[in-house]
């Protein structure tokens, strides 16, 4: 089978017993960076030296079928450099190929920077969305953030230290400088730090420079109080631009808090009435 195994995101003490046992007995390990995996084996005191297969963004499409065929006869352990494979890391293509080929896939769960940052952010955790890395180019990044401005769920992002100040400034411009957020740095490591505040405050905090692995958690947008009639008018305006009624109702519901179903049904009723001349 294919075994997706989570590795420590910083503190080696977070390596699970199952991970250590799997590494100690593995014959084939597909790793994002084979050098990182070799260092992990040494750090955990594991003498086993399995066959290491490089699996990264540039070769996963070609390498996935080979790994799936290997997994028909033996277990293939899939690792990312840190955290859970497939979550903004290689592994997704292997899982898709394995599922299509009828090869079993299982997981050795463990550390995740996404969930760890969410837990310590002091922001709502009941509903959240993971957005990964934003585009590097400022114009594309600004467009991506504008598209998320009305997102009601807590948002989790990865970002490079060299871009964190610029990204926080763009977030403040797109979401409003008073939106609450948290910048989580070096999670589970010696210099772990969680900076909480408004986006304006965090932008100023990051300007002198920030080092390390970074996860940004941003509060979702508060639902705007919009009368149902005004929400219905917004749905009709979106439909007039060519958007499907179902999608228009869903978008306005997310922005206003009104029921998507009620907006949809009301828009249908208005369309029927207009068509009959009433």
N, C-alpha and C positions, 0 to 999 in steps of 0.2 A: 504494500500500500504506500501511498504518499502520506508522510507525516509532517504537518506544519508545526514547527516548534518555536515558541517565543523565547528570546534570549534577553539577558539583563540589559536595561537601557542605561545603566551606569554602575550600580552597586552589584558586584559579583555575588553577594549574599542572596540576591533575589533569584539566582538560578535554582529551579525546582529540582527535587530528587528525580522526577521523571525525565527532565532534560538531561541531567547528568547520566542516568542509566541509558538513555537513548544514545547519547554521544559515545558512551563507553562500549556499546555493542554495535554501533552503526557500521555498515560496510560501504554505503554511498551517502555522501552529504552534498546537497546542492546549496551553495553558499553565495550570498551577494558579493562577498569579498573573501576569497579563500585564505588570505593572510590574516584577516580578522578572526576567522574560525580557528586557524592554527593557534593564534594567541589565546583564544578562549579555551581550547583544549589544554594548553599548557597551564593557564591560570587556574583551571579547575582541577589540575592534577590528574588528568586523564591520559593514560599511555596509549590508548587506541589511536591508530592513524588510518582512518577510513580513506577511501578514494574521494577526493574533493573535486566537485564539478562547479565551475563558475556559472552563476545564474544572475544576470543583471538586466537592466532595461534594454540594453542594446542586443542581447542575444536570446532573450527568453522565448520569443516566437519560434526560433529555430531549435532551441534546446528542449522545449517542453515535450515534444513527441518522444524524444530519446529517453527522457526521464520517466515518462509514463510507461514506455515499453520495459524499462528496467524494473519498474515497480510491479510488473506482473509476476515477477519471480522473487523479488526481495523488497524489503522496506527501503524507501528513499526518504531521508530526512532533509527537509527544506528549511533553511535558516536565512534570516536577514541579518544585517550587521548588529541591529539592536531592535528589540520589540517583536511584534507579531508580523510574520511574512504576510504579504498581500495588502497590508495597510500602508499605503504610500511607499511600498517596497515591492520587490519582485515576488512572484508566487501565484498571482492571480491567473496568469496564462497557463500555468501548470495545473491548477485546480480545474479550470475550464476544460483543458485537454483530457484530464483524468476522468472527469464526469462524463464527457462524451464517449470515452473509451470503456466506460464501465469499471474503471479502476477505483478502488476504495480510497477515500481521503479522510484522515482524522487529524486531530489537533492536540498538541501538548500546550495548554494555555499558560499564560504567564504575563510578564510586564508589558504594558502598553503606555506609551507617552501620552496618547490621546486621553485615555481614561484617567491616568494619573493627574494630568494637568487639570482636567475637568473637576476632579475630586477636591483639589486644593484651591481652586479659583475663587471660591465663595460666591459663585454665580449659579443660577438654576441648573440642575442636573437632570430634571425629569424628562426633558426633550432637548436634543442637541443634534447638530449636523457637523460632520467633519469635512473641511474644505481643502485639506492638504496645503501644498505650496501655492501661493498666488503667483501670477505671471511676473517675470522679472522686469519687463518693460513697463515703465510708469503708466503710459496710456492704456495698455491692456489691463494693468492692475486696477487702475481707477474705474474702468468699465466693469470689471468683475465685481468690485466692491459696490458700485451703484446698483448692480443687479441684486445684491444681497441686502440692500438698505432696509427693506421691509420684512426681512426674514425674522419671524417671531421666536425661533428657537435659539438657544445658546450656540455660538459658532466657535469651532476649534480650528486653528491654522498652524501650520509649521512655517518657520521663517528663518532665513540665514542671518547671523549677527550683523553682517555688512549692510543688510537692507532693512533691519528692524525699525530704525528711526524713521526712514522714509515711508515704510508701510504703515506705521502707527499714525503718521501725519495724514496719509491718504485715507485711512480708516476714519480719522476725526472729521475729515472733509466730507466723506460719504455718509457716515452714520450720525454725525454730530459730536462735537467735542466733549459733551457731557455724558456720552454713553459709557457705561461701566465696562471695565476689562481687567484682565490679569495677564502679565507676562511671566511665564514660568521658565526659569533658566537652570540648566544643569540638574534636572530632576534626578533624585536618588544619589547624586554625587556629593563630594565633599563640599563644594561651593554652591549647593542648591540655593536658589533664591526665587521668591514669588513676589513680584511687585504688583500691587492692586491699586486701582484708582480710575479716574476718568481717562478717556483717550487723550485729551489735552495734557493731563498731568503725566501720563506715561510717555507721551511724545517728548516732553521736556526731560523726563528721567532718562530716556534712551539717547538723547542727542550727544552726550559726552562719549558714547560708545558702550557697547554691550558685547560680552564674549560668551561663548559656549553654545550648546544645543538649546534651541528656543521653541517653545510652544506658546501661542497666543490664544487666549480664550476671551470672547467678546459676548456681552449680553445681547439677547435678541431684542428686536424692536418692540416697543410697547404698542398694543393695538390702539389705533386712532379711533376716537368716538365719531362715527359717521352714521347719520340717520339711514335707516334701511332704504328709504326712497332714493337717497343720494348714492348709496351703494349700488342699487339697481341701475341707476343712471350711468354709473361707471361701467357696469357690465355691458350695457347697451353700447356705450361709446367704444369699448374694446372690440366688441363684435363688429361694429361698423368699420373698424380698421382692418378686418379680415381674420381676427382671432376666433377660434372655435368657441361656441357658447360654454361648453364644459370647462375649457381652460380659463375663459374670462371669469366665470363664476368662482373657480378655485383661486385665482389670483386676487380678486377683490375680497373673497372670504378671508384669505391670509392677511390682508392689509387691514381689514375692518373688524374682524372677529365675528361677523355675521355668518350664519349657516350657509355653506356652499350649496346644499340641497335646496334651501328656501330661495336663495338668489336665482338658482337655475330654474326652479319651477315658476318663480315670479316672472322671469324673463321670457320663458316659454308662453306663459299666459298673456303677457303683453304682446308678444309676437303674434299669437293667435287672434287677439282682439284687434290688433292693427290690420291684420290680413282680412278680417271680416268687415272692416270699415267702421268699427265701433270706437 
